Amino acid sequence: MMRTEAATNNSGNATGSSRIVPPKAEGIAFCTAFVLVFLFIVVGNLLTIGLFAVNRSLRKKSLHLVINMAFADLMLGILSLPLYIHAVGYSFGL
């Protein structure tokens, strides 16, 4: 009976210590890269939507897909990237 308890404790400790945490410098580099991508996505799509809003000659049926894609990409960047940046930072222990 004592032997099974020791085996249980050892397997519990092995499971807890088997998680490898990557270096914080790598996490900071990843988060910085994702923040830059986030900024490029938001600024680029806002400029695209603004260009179509200001210039009336661009409002054609053939360009509605471009406006729709810019808006969809903007929403995806605004909603998902901050959550992903948080998840990556949490997994690196930041």
ROMARBA-835402 format. One record per residue (C-alpha): residue number from 1; x, y, z. Coordinates in nm, 3 decimals. Example, Ala and Ser with C-alpha at 12.3 -4.5 7.8 and 13.67 -1.06 7.14 Angstrom:
residues 2
 pos       x       y       z
   1   1.230  -0.450   0.780
   2   1.367  -0.106   0.714
END
This chain:
residues 94
 pos       x       y       z
   1   0.000   0.000   0.000
   2   0.281   0.237   0.077
   3   0.435   0.163  -0.258
   4   0.124   0.270  -0.455
   5   0.110   0.599  -0.266
   6   0.471   0.668  -0.352
   7   0.404   0.585  -0.717
   8   0.103   0.815  -0.716
   9   0.303   1.098  -0.563
  10   0.588   1.050  -0.809
  11   0.359   1.048  -1.110
  12   0.185   1.362  -0.981
  13   0.516   1.537  -0.938
  14   0.637   1.426  -1.279
  15   0.324   1.564  -1.440
  16   0.360   1.899  -1.265
  17   0.727   1.938  -1.347
  18   0.701   1.820  -1.709
  19   0.565   2.157  -1.823
  20   0.846   2.347  -1.989
  21   0.814   2.726  -1.982
  22   0.992   2.895  -2.275
  23   1.224   3.189  -2.202
  24   1.062   3.526  -2.135
  25   1.271   3.696  -2.405
  26   1.108   3.471  -2.665
  27   0.763   3.556  -2.529
  28   0.840   3.927  -2.540
  29   0.958   3.892  -2.902
  30   0.642   3.705  -3.002
  31   0.412   3.954  -2.828
  32   0.595   4.248  -2.985
  33   0.563   4.093  -3.331
  34   0.192   4.028  -3.277
  35   0.135   4.387  -3.157
  36   0.305   4.518  -3.472
  37   0.087   4.293  -3.689
  38  -0.218   4.416  -3.497
  39  -0.123   4.779  -3.562
  40  -0.060   4.717  -3.933
  41  -0.394   4.539  -3.972
  42  -0.594   4.808  -3.794
  43  -0.422   5.107  -3.958
  44  -0.419   4.953  -4.306
  45  -0.784   4.857  -4.303
  46  -0.893   5.189  -4.154
  47  -0.705   5.367  -4.433
  48  -0.872   5.145  -4.693
  49  -1.219   5.205  -4.553
  50  -1.147   5.577  -4.521
  51  -1.029   5.593  -4.881
  52  -1.351   5.435  -5.003
  53  -1.557   5.662  -4.779
  54  -1.391   5.982  -4.906
  55  -1.348   5.903  -5.276
  56  -1.687   5.863  -5.442
  57  -1.543   5.742  -5.771
  58  -1.432   5.421  -5.599
  59  -1.786   5.330  -5.493
  60  -1.858   5.081  -5.768
  61  -2.021   4.740  -5.750
  62  -1.696   4.582  -5.862
  63  -1.515   4.722  -5.554
  64  -1.774   4.634  -5.289
  65  -1.588   4.309  -5.224
  66  -1.273   4.507  -5.135
  67  -1.465   4.722  -4.888
  68  -1.629   4.416  -4.737
  69  -1.295   4.235  -4.703
  70  -1.133   4.540  -4.540
  71  -1.416   4.564  -4.289
  72  -1.409   4.189  -4.213
  73  -1.031   4.193  -4.173
  74  -1.055   4.495  -3.944
  75  -1.311   4.323  -3.721
  76  -1.105   4.005  -3.708
  77  -0.791   4.200  -3.620
  78  -0.962   4.409  -3.354
  79  -1.138   4.117  -3.186
  80  -0.909   3.816  -3.212
  81  -0.553   3.949  -3.207
  82  -0.567   4.112  -2.861
  83  -0.706   3.786  -2.720
  84  -0.435   3.587  -2.894
  85  -0.163   3.823  -2.771
  86  -0.292   3.777  -2.417
  87  -0.295   3.397  -2.457
  88   0.061   3.393  -2.592
  89   0.180   3.620  -2.313
  90   0.012   3.402  -2.053
  91   0.166   3.083  -2.195
  92   0.513   3.240  -2.180
  93   0.458   3.351  -1.822
  94   0.456   3.725  -1.891
END
